[in-house]
Amino acid sequence: MARPRPAADDGKQQVARNPKATHDYHILETWEAGVVLTGTEVKSLRSGKASIKEGFARLANGEVFLEGVNITPYEQGNRYNHDPVRTRKLLLHRKEIERLIGAVEQKGLTLVPLELYFRNGVAKVTLALGRGKKQHDRREDLKRRDANREMARALSHRGRE
């Protein structure tokens, strides 16, 4: 008799998130891309030592590159350890890259990484196509979030009485 599969287990191990991306950008679309890494980078990522807060993606010669992502050098590495902030190539399908080129060059949008993770042992990054928010947009988002929080708090207190 077959065993039932565990629910919502897609083999995903999160390494790093970029919460600032949703604060600074209106997210329009997302893609999952593979990341080309060296051996010591993979070992360092598996121990959770990465930061994608300053990261962005750049298009060059029909390819996509991830820049500004800091992967701490592996502690047990030797003199051939990797550069922490080197440019890393992203793996996407040709049609996805062509669509990204059109959006970034013609509409003035930006590619930002949302999260870095392992899916079934392979390093992946979730890329988002975003438009930068203005200062007043950020303030409105904060006001809306605070109002929703106050409303939820008031409703929860109301239920207790």
C-alpha positions in Angstrom: 0.0 0.0 0.0 1.4 3.4 -1.0 2.1 6.0 1.7 0.4 9.4 1.3 2.7 12.3 0.5 3.3 15.0 3.0 1.3 18.1 2.2 3.1 21.2 0.8 6.5 19.7 0.9 8.2 20.8 -2.3 11.8 20.2 -1.2 12.4 23.9 -0.6 15.0 25.0 1.9 15.1 28.8 2.3 18.5 30.4 2.6 17.9 34.1 2.4 15.0 36.5 2.0 14.8 40.1 0.8 11.9 41.7 2.8 13.0 45.2 1.7 12.1 44.4 -2.0 8.4 44.5 -1.3 8.9 47.7 0.6 10.9 49.5 -2.2 9.2 48.0 -5.3 5.8 47.3 -6.7 6.2 43.6 -7.6 4.7 42.9 -11.1 5.9 39.4 -11.9 8.2 36.7 -10.5 10.4 34.0 -12.0 12.4 31.1 -10.6 16.0 31.0 -11.9 18.8 28.6 -11.3 22.1 30.1 -9.9 25.6 29.1 -11.2 27.7 28.6 -8.1 31.2 27.2 -7.2 31.6 24.4 -4.6 32.5 26.6 -1.7 29.5 28.9 -2.4 27.2 25.9 -2.2 28.6 24.8 1.1 28.4 28.3 2.5 24.8 28.6 1.3 23.9 25.3 2.9 25.0 26.7 6.3 22.7 29.8 5.6 25.4 32.4 5.2 24.1 34.7 2.5 22.6 38.2 2.2 20.5 39.4 -0.8 19.4 42.7 0.6 21.7 44.7 -1.8 21.2 42.3 -4.7 19.9 43.1 -8.2 19.9 41.3 -11.6 21.5 42.8 -14.7 21.0 41.8 -18.4 24.0 41.6 -20.6 24.5 39.9 -24.0 21.3 38.0 -23.7 22.1 36.6 -20.3 21.0 37.4 -16.8 23.5 38.0 -14.0 23.0 38.4 -10.2 25.0 41.2 -8.6 25.4 42.6 -5.1 24.6 39.3 -3.4 26.9 38.5 -0.6 27.7 34.8 0.1 30.1 34.6 3.0 33.3 32.6 2.2 33.2 29.0 3.4 34.9 28.6 6.8 36.7 25.4 6.0 37.7 26.6 2.5 41.2 27.0 1.4 43.0 29.7 -0.6 40.8 29.0 -3.6 37.7 30.2 -1.7 35.2 32.3 -3.7 34.9 36.1 -3.8 31.9 37.0 -1.5 30.2 39.5 -3.9 31.1 38.2 -7.3 28.7 38.3 -10.2 26.8 35.1 -10.6 25.0 33.9 -13.8 21.3 33.0 -13.6 19.8 30.2 -15.6 16.5 31.0 -17.4 14.8 29.8 -20.6 15.5 31.9 -23.7 11.9 33.1 -23.9 11.9 34.3 -20.3 15.1 36.2 -20.9 13.7 37.9 -24.0 10.6 38.9 -22.1 12.8 40.3 -19.3 14.9 42.3 -21.8 11.7 43.9 -23.2 10.4 44.8 -19.8 13.6 46.2 -18.4 14.7 48.2 -21.4 11.4 49.6 -22.6 9.4 50.0 -19.4 12.3 51.0 -17.1 11.6 48.2 -14.6 14.1 46.6 -12.2 15.0 42.9 -11.5 15.3 42.2 -7.8 15.9 38.9 -5.9 13.1 38.1 -3.4 14.6 34.9 -2.0 17.5 32.4 -2.3 16.8 28.8 -1.6 17.5 25.1 -2.5 14.8 23.1 -4.3 15.6 19.4 -4.4 19.3 20.1 -3.9 19.6 22.8 -6.6 20.2 26.5 -5.7 17.5 28.8 -7.0 16.6 32.4 -6.7 13.1 34.0 -7.1 13.5 37.1 -9.3 10.9 39.8 -9.3 10.2 42.4 -12.0 9.4 45.6 -10.0 8.8 49.3 -10.4 10.4 51.5 -7.8 8.0 53.0 -5.3 8.0 56.7 -4.6 8.3 58.0 -1.0 4.5 58.8 -0.8 3.7 55.2 -2.0 5.8 53.8 0.9 4.0 56.0 3.4 0.6 55.0 2.1 1.6 51.3 2.4 2.7 51.8 6.0 -0.6 53.7 6.8 -2.7 50.9 5.3 -0.8 48.2 7.1 -1.2 50.1 10.4 -4.9 50.6 9.8 -5.4 46.9 9.1 -3.5 46.0 12.2 -5.6 48.3 14.3 -8.8 46.9 12.8 -7.7 43.4 13.5 -6.8 44.3 17.1 -10.2 46.0 17.6 -12.1 43.0 16.2 -10.1 40.6 18.4 -10.8 42.7 21.5 -14.5 42.9 20.6 -14.8 39.2 20.4 -13.4 38.8 24.0 -16.1 41.0 25.6 
